[in-house]
C-alpha cells in the first residue's frame, strides 16, 4: 500500500499534455521544484551571501553580453541579407558560358571557389543538404543539451530572486526537441527591471558560456589527450581512411583502414590541415617532380589539341606541359603516366634523349592519391587517380590520424566525437544569437521590452510586498511613454521578422538557382 502511494505521487508529478496535433508532443514535471526551492532558500541565507553576490555579478556580466549579442545577431542578419541579394543578383545576371570552349574548366573553378569560400554570415544546418544526413542524431543530441543548458540559466536566476519554479519539461515539434521551465509571470513582473533582465538573459548567457568553455577545451587539446588513452597518433605516417561514401567511386580503391601518404606530391604529414587545405582551397597543384615520357607518345604540341578537346568524358587524353616551360603543351593518356611512382624527373636532362619531362597542366582536375594498405614501407604503395573537382574527394572520404590501440575500439569513434563537439559548439552559439533576436516567443522580445523600459523610465522599479496588477501594467511610465514604447517595440520586431524572412526566401531562391 505504501509503495502504491509513492507510485501515485510520482504519476501526479508528471503531467503530459495531450497533443492537439500529431506533430507536437509536450511533457512536463514538477519533480525538480523541490530542488529548485532548496537552492533558492540556501542562496537567501547568510551562509551563501558571498555566493549570491558572485552570481549576481556573474549574471550582470551576462546581461551586457546578451545585449551585445542581440545587436550582433541583427547585424549578422543584415549582412546575410545583403550577401544573399548580391550573390543571387550575380547568379541571375551571369552570362551564359555554354558556348565557351573552356566551359568545364570555368565551371569547375567557380564551383570549387564557391564551396571553399562561403560569403554568407549565416549558413543554415540542413541535414541532407548542407550537412550529411547521417549527422542528424548528433545535431538533435547537441540541440537537446544546449536547450537544457539554456533553461538551467532561467531556473538558476529565478532561484536567486526567490521565484518558484512551477514546472520543467520538454517538447518536440516534428522532430525538433525543445526544453522549458515555467515561472509565475506575476512574480517575474514584480521584480525590478535589472532583476528581470538577469532572468531573461541568463539562458542565452549560459549558451555563450558553454560555447566559450568548449572553445577553450578545443584550443587546449584536452579532448585529443583523452582520446590518446585508447588511440595512437599516426600523423607522421599519414592519414587513415575512416569512412568512404558507399556510392563513391573511391570506395573500391580506398578501403577503410588504409593509409594515405600524399596528395599529388604534397606529404599529408606536412601539416595537420594538409588534407582539408589542399582539397578545399583553390591552390595550384603541387608537383615537385615531373615524369619522363617518350616523345613518341606525346601529340598536339603547343596545345593544338588540348584547347579543342577539353571534355574528359569524350576523350581519355589530358593536357600536359613541359616541366621547365608551361608554353610547351602536349596531349596524352594520363593513366599510364601518373599511376607510376617511377620515372620521375626534375628536368628533361634527367630523362633519356627520346623522352621529355612533363607534368599535368594546372587546370586539369586530376588528383594523385598515394595509398598504403599496410601503413608501413613503400613497397605496398600504389596510386589512385581521381578525375574531377578535388573538393568532392573531401566530401566522400573521411580521414583520421588516430589508430586504435586495441581491436575492439572503433576506428571512426574520434570522428563521431569531433563532429558532435563541433555541433555542440555551433548549437550553443546559434542559441545565444538566435534567442537574443527581438522576435516574438524568443528571449530577445522580452529583452527589448526591458531595455525600452529602462531607457524611457531611467529608473529601476523597487519591488513591493503588495501585488497590484493594474500598477504592474502602468508602472514607470506615463500613457504616452507606453504608447511610444509599444510602437518602437512593434517596429523593431516587424523589422527583424522581415530581415529573417528575407534571408530565408533569398536562401531558397539561391538554392533553386544553383
N, C-alpha and C positions, 0 to 999 in steps of 0.2 A: 504493500500500500504506500509506503514511504517512497519507494522507487517510482511508483506511478505518479506521485505528486511532482517529483523532480522532473520527470519527462514532460509532464503537462506544463510546468513552469517554463521549460525550455521552448516548448512549442509556442507558448504565448509570446515569448521574447522575440520570435522570428516571424515577421509579418511579410507575406508575399502578396503583392498586388496582382489581381487577375488582369492580364494584359488585354487592353482594348484591341490590340492588333497582334497578329501572329509574329510580326517583325519587331516587337518591343517587349522585353521582359524586365521586370524590376523586383528586386528582393531587398528588404531592409530588416535590421535587427536592433534591439535595444540592449544587447548583451554587453556592449562596450560603455554604456552610460555610467555604470558604477565605477569603472576605472577612470573615466573622464572626471567624474565628481571627486574622486580621491586625489587626483593630480591637482584639481582646482583648489581643494582645501589645503593641500600642502603648500602650494605656491602662495596662498593667502596668509600662511602662518609666519611668525617672526623668524623661525629657523631657516626658512627659504627666502628671506628678504633679498639677499645678495643675488640669488639665482633669478628671482623675479626681475630685479633691476637689470641684470645682464640680458635677460630675454627681451625686456622692453627696448633696450638699446639695440639688440640684435635685429629685432623686427622693425625698429625705426629706420635702421640702415636699409632693410629690405624694402620698406615703403618708397624710399628715394630711388632705389634701383628699379623697382617695378614701374614707377612713374617715368623714369628714363626709358624703360623697355616699351612703354606704351607709345611714346614719341618715335622710338626706333622702329617699332613694328609698322606704324603708319608710314614712316619714311620708306621702309622696305616695300610696302605695298605700292607706293607711288613710283618707286624705282622699277619695280617689276612691271607695272602697267606701261611705263614709258618704253622699257626694253622690249616688251611684247608687241607694242604698237610699231616700233621701229623694225623689229625682225619680221613681223607679219607684212608690213609695207614692202620691205625689201624682197621678201619671197614672192609677193604678188606681182611686183613690178620688175622682177628679174628677167632679163632677156632669155629667150629660148636658145639653148646651146645644142639642140639635137642635130643641127646641120654641121656642127663643128667636127672636124676630123679627130680632134683631141677630146671628144666628149667624155670618154671613160676616165681619162686622166684628170680632167677638171672636176668631174663628179666625185671621184674617189677622194681627191684632195679636199674638196669642200666638205664632204661628209666627215672625214677624219678631223678636220679643223673644228667643225661644229660640235662633234662629240667630245673633244678634249677641252674645249674652251666654251663652257656654258656661260652666257652673259646675263641670264636672269638671276635676280637676287633671291627669289623664292622658287624652288622647284618641287613639285608635289611628289609624294611617295605613293605610287600606284602599282601594287603587285601585278606582275604580268606585263606591264608597260614600261615603267621607269625603273623598276627593280624586279628581280626574278620572283616568280610566283611561289617558289619553294621557301622564300623568306617570310611568307605571311604569318606562320606561327611565331617567329621571332619578333615580328612587328607587333602582333597582338599582345605577346607577353611583356614586351618593353612598355607598351602603352598602358597595360594594367598596372605595372609597377609605378610608372610615372604618375598615374592618376591617384594611386594610394598615397604616394609622397605628397602630391598636391593637396589632397583633402586633409592629410595629417597636419598641414600648416594651419588650416582654418580651425581644426579641433584644438590645437595647442594654444593659439591666441585666444580662442574662446575660453579655455580654461584659465588663462592668465587674468582675464577680465570677469571671471566668475559667471560666465554664461553657460547654462547647462546644455548638454547635447541631447536632443530629442531622439535621434536615431542615426544610424550609419548603414550604408548599403551599397549595392552595385546594380547596374542596369546594363542591358545590351539592346542596342538598336541595330537591326540587321545582323552584322557580325562584329560591330564595333563596341567594345566594352567601355564602361564609364563607372566611376565611383562617386559617392556623395556623402556629405554629412548634413543633417538637418538641425538648424539652430532656431530658437524662438526669435522671430523678426522684431517683436516689440522690445525685447531685451537688447537686441543689437542696436536698434534705433535709439535707445535710451543713452547709449554711450556718446562720448564727445566725438567730434569729427576726427581727431587724430587717433583715438582708440578704434573707431570704426575703420579707419584707414589701415591700421595694423591687421585687423581681422580680414579685410577684403584682399589685401596684397600678400598675405602670408603664404597662400597657396602657390602663386607664381614665384615667390621668393624661394620657396622650398625647391621648386624645379630648377631654378637658377643655381642654387647652392649645390644640388646634386650634380648638375652639369659641370660646375667648376671642380667638384671633387673627382668626377670621372676624368675630366681633362687633366688634372694633376696626376691621377693614377696612371693614365696613358703616357704622360710625359716622363714619369719616373721609371716606367718599365716594370712595375711591380707584378703585373699580370704575366709578363714574359718570364720572370723569375719563378713564379708559381708553376707555370707550365713546364719549366725545365726539370721539375721533380720527376715527371713521367716521360719527358721528351728530350731528345738530343738535338742540339743546334748543328745542322749540317750545311750552314750557309757557305762555308769555304769550299764545299764540293759541288755546290749548285743548288737548284730548287727541285723539290719533289712534286710530281703530278698528284694532286689530291682528288681532283674530280674533273671529268670531261663530260660535256653535254652529250646525251645519248644519241641525238640526231646530228651531231657534228661529224664531219668527215675525219677529224683528227682523233676520234675515239678508237679507230682501228690502228692508229700509228703511235699514239701516246698512251700506253697502258698506265693505269693508276699504280703509283709506287716507283715509276721510273724517274731517273734524274735528268734534268735539263741543265746543260752546262753553258751554252752560248746561244745568243740570238744573232744571226749573221756572224760577225766577228767580235761581238760585244760579250765579254765574260759576265755571266749573271752574278758572280761573286764580287764584281767591281763595286757595287753599292746595293743597299737594301731595297732601293726603289728602282733598280735597273729594269725589272720585268715590266712594271706599270709605266715607267717613264718612256721606255723605248717603244712600247706598243701603242700608247695613247698620244704622246706628244708628236707633232708633225716634224720630227727631227730627220735629218738626212740619214740614209742608210750607212751603217758602219762597215766598211770593207778595208781591213788593214793590208790585205794582200789580194792579188788577182789570181787568175787561172791561166795556165799555159794551154792554148788550144791551137790545133793545126789550122793554118790559114785556109786550107782547102775546105774546111767545114764552115767557114765564115762566108757570108754573102751580104749583098746590099751595102757596100762600102759607102761611107759618108751619109748614111741614113736614108737612102733612096727607098728602101722597103719598109723601114721602121715607121716612117711618117705616114705610110699608106695603110699598113696592116697593124692597127693598134688594138684590135679586138682579139683577146686571147681565146675567146670561145670559138673562133673560126680558124685559128692557126695555133700550132704548137711552138712557133718561133717567138722569140722575145728580143728586145733591143739590148745590145751590149756596147760598151765603149772601151777604148784603149785605156789601160791603167795610167799611162803617162799623160794622155791628152783626151779630153772628152769630145774633141771635134771629130775624131775618127769613130764612126759608128758601124756596127755590124748587126746582122740578124742570124740567130741560130737557135737550136733547141736547148733550153736552159737545163733540162733534167739531167742529161749525162754529164754536164759540166759542174753544176752546183751541188750535185749529190755526192761528189767525191771530195775527200779530205786531202788527197794528194795533188800533185802538180800545181802547187801554189807558187806565186811569184811576186816579186817586188817591182819588176820591170821586164820588158821584153828581152833584156840582156840575160835574164836568169833562165830564159827558155831556149829551146833549140832554134836553129836558124829557120826551120819551117813552121815555127809556132809564133804566136803573138800573145802578149799578156793582156787579158781583158777582164772586165767586171761588168755587172748589170748596170744599166742606166738608172739614175736615181729615181726617176718617176715610175719605174717598173715595180709593181706590187708583188714582189717575190721575197718571201721570208725564209731564211735557213734556220732550222731549229735542230741543234745538236742534242741527241738523246743517248743516254747511257742506261741500259736496263739494269745493270748491276750496281751502278753508283761508284765504281772504282775502276781505275785504269782506263786507257783509251782504246784497248783492243775491242771492246764491245760497243763503241760509239758508232752511231750512224746518223745520217742527215735526213730530216723530214722537210720537204719543201711545201710551203703554203703560198698559194696564189690568190691574192685578194687583199682587202684592207687589213692592216695589222691589228686594228682595234677589235676585229672580230675574233682573233685568237684570244685576246684578253677576256672577251665576253664568254667564250666557250670553254676555256681552260682555267682551272683554279690551281694555284701552286702554294706550297708552304716550304719553309726552311726548317721545320721541326719534324724529326723522325721519332716514332715511338720507341721507347726503351724496351718495352715488353709487347709481345704479340697480341695480347688481349686488349690493348689500348687502341681505339680507332684512330686512323691516320687523319681524318678530316675534323676531329674534335676541336683543334685550335682554330680552324676556320669558322666553325659554328660559334665559338666563344668570341672571336673577333667581330663577326657580323652582329651578334647580339650586343656586344659592347658599343659598337657604332650606332646601332638603332636606339639603344638606351640613352646615349648622349643626344642623339637627334630628337627623340621624342620629348625629352626634358627641355631642351632648348626651344622646341616648337611650342610646347605648352606654355612656357614662360612668355613667349612673344605673342602667341595667338590669343591666350586668355587675357592678356593685357590690352587687347584691342577694344575700343569703345563700341562694342556690338551688343545687341540685346541678348540676354541669357548668359553673358560672359562676365567675368570679374571686372573687365575694363569698363563696362557700363556703370557699375556701382562706384568704381574708382573715379569716373568722370563726374558723377553726381557729387561725391565728397569734395573733389577738387574745386568744382564750381561753388559749392557752399563755402569752402574756406576762402576762396578769392573774394566772394561777394560779402560775406559776413565779417571776415577779418577777425574772427574770434571763435574760440572753441566752446561749444556748449558744455556746461557743467552738469553732470548727471544728478538728478534728484531722486529722492526715495518715492515720490509720487509719480505715477504714470498718467499723463493726460494725453489721450490720443489726439485731440484737437490741437494741443500745444505742440505735439511732435510733428504734426503736419505743417505748422506755420512758424516753427521756431527759427530764429536767427536771420530773418529777412522779412521785409515788407512785401505786400502783394505784388508790386511791380517788379521787385527783385526776383521773386519766384517766377514770374512770367518770363523775364529775361533769361533766367537760368534754364527754364524749360525749352525756350526757343533755341538757345545755344546748344543744349544737350541734344535736341532733336536734329538740329542742323549737322552737328558733328557725327551723330550716329548714322544719319542718312548718307553723309559723305563717305564714311568708312564702308558702309554696306555697298555703296556704288563702286568704290575702289575695288573691293573684294569681288563683287560680281563681274566687273570689267576684266579683272585678271583671269577669272575662271573662263569667261567667254572667249577672251583672246587666246588663252591657252588651248582651248578646244579647237578654235579656228586654226591656230598654227599647227596643231597635231593633225588635223584633217588635211591641211595643205601638204605637210610633209609625207 
